[in-house]
Amino acid sequence: MAADRFVSPELARRISELSRGINRQLGLLIDRRGDITHVLVGDAHRLTIPDLTRHRAGTGRFRGLRLIHTHLRGEGLSRDDLTDLSLLRLDAVVVIEARPDGLPGFVELGSIKPEGGGDTRPWRIERIHSLHGWDLDFLTFIAELEGRIARGDATRMVDGAEGCILVGVTTGPTGPAQASLDELERLSHTAGLQVLDRVLQSRRKFDGRYVMGKGKLEDVLVRAMQLGAEVLVFDRELAPSQLRNIATATDLKVVDRTQLILDIFAQRARSRAGRLQVELAQLRYRKPRLKVMPTAMSRLSGGIGGRGPGESKLEINRRRANERETRLEKELDRLAAGRQLRRQRRVANHLPQVAIVGYTNAGKSTLLNRMTRSGVDAEDKLFATLDPTSRRLRVPTEREIILTDTVGFIRNLPSDLLHAFRSTLEEAAQADLVLHVADASSPELDMHLAEVERTLEGLGAGEVPRILALNKVDAVDAVLWDGLRDRYGGRLVSAHTGAGLDALLTELERTLFREARKAEVEARRTALQPPTTPESPPGAGVTGSFANAEQYWAAVEAAYT
């Protein structure tokens, strides 16, 4: 067929006659050169399109094939037609009415509609009552369509950033799901993705194949084509089969929440221990998903000198993954032993340790920098600091303590990641005091506090004394400060301005050295004679305004505690 025609009247009449003759739908897949690549025979209601993966498709580009097929009942484009158009990224779908006399009737043209304009529908549908006189040039049409999509991509996209659509599916209230999507958007920005749109679907239960409904997935794909998105980011951990099904159905890169967090950790890890921990977590995440890796799982051995079933590519990958996991665990155990030795030295030197913990982006690193005059990386991003950092701090009584900044927590922190970073996170469990930093300006403050407490309990740090620092109060209306203090009982501070840090340091000192001071007081009470004044002879038991030594020591102890 001529390359510049959607369909010629002669071809339309021929397939219409044949379709009526056998009472089945007939379809043709035609490439942009006008060559017919497939002839499809369906039943009276539908036809099935074969695998088209060998035909290229990409962001802002279509498959390079258009579908021409007949309908026998006088209906126009069906939902199945529009589904094929979107999921298969066809250039266009053309339906020809096969009338009872075998002649072609009306024609309907369906195509993806670029974003913009007042019409919010993702498809453009046009009905032509007769093929005679329909002179729309196909090559001009498809070139203009792909050009409009590409121009839209250019105005939206940031150079070097992949565009993504966030996808959330919930079986409960939409409020917490929207808040989780907000957090996923911040995670995506931290990972270097550009969020072009977000979709949230409420369902009674999750779909076993696609998590969301298939129809909704089709809408998401059309939206991705309109916006030029290359990645779908799901706000939950996907099962291996779901990951494969969604990627196969959309031809897009599919990332779940766990993958996204692992990718951020991989970007942020600087120390050897951090890189090994991230690699171990990624390995544990990928191992169960090796079985859904595409093709090429044929036997590699056998034959002369190697009789038997041999070893598949999948088995080799799994064995190598197990070997690498074992090596990583041994190396991390060695590094953990080194950290334990350093902790023992600090204990021997009587240097108390304070672990700074909190939800990610609560301002832990900024607070450490402000208190110790350090230059630890602190950005307004999730997981800006990954590797633990320890700094010495001199408190008002000239004593020294060790402040350790740990990795931030987050809701649904991947279990593999938590296990891999356990030796690092155990800094909190082995600390003398936990300084819990929370973002007082966050509307999700209650959830953040609960998530940190739950994680600390899981790490065995539930019994460690802790102080709550409500950070970022400079971003909270001052009339709300008393309410925050009364409700949560923490210290109001601002790592950005330094407000409230003196009171926080005083409370740190009192909490850390309370037991030591009480022991010191008791030792002095038993080892020393009661203090005297020049007016009183030794042993008289009178000390200034105190009636006796017992009152004096009681006052000293009260001041210390």
Buried (B, 14 or more C-beta within 10 A) or exposed (E): BEEBBBBEBEBBBBBBBBBBEEEBBBBBBBBBEBEEBBEBEBEEEBBEBEEBEEBEBEBBBBBBBBBBBBBBEEEBBBEBBBBBBBBBBBBBBBBBBBBEEBEBBBBBBBBBBBBEEEEEEBBBBEEBEEBEEBEEEBBEBBEEBBEBBBEBBEEBBEEEBBBBBBBBBBEEEEEEBEBBBBBBBBBBBBBEBBBBBBBBBEEEEBBEBBBBBEEBBBBBBBBBBBBBBBBBBBBBBBBBEBBBBBBEBBBBEBBBBBBBBBBBBBEBBEBEBBBBBBBBBBBBBBBEBBEBBEEEBEBEEEEEEEEEEEBBBBBEBBEEBEEBBEEBEEBBEEBBEEBEEEBEEBEEEEBBBBBBBBBBBBBBBBBBBBBBEBEBBBEEBBBBBBBBBBBEBEBEEEBEBBBBBBBBBBBBBBBBBBBBBBBBBBBBBBBBBBBBBBBBBBEBBEBBBEBBBBBBEBBBBEEBEBBBBBBBBBEBEEEEBEEBBEEBEBBBBBBBEEEBBEEBBBBBBBBBBEEEBEEBBEEEBEEEEBBBEEEBEEEEBBBEEBEEBEEBBBEBBEEBE
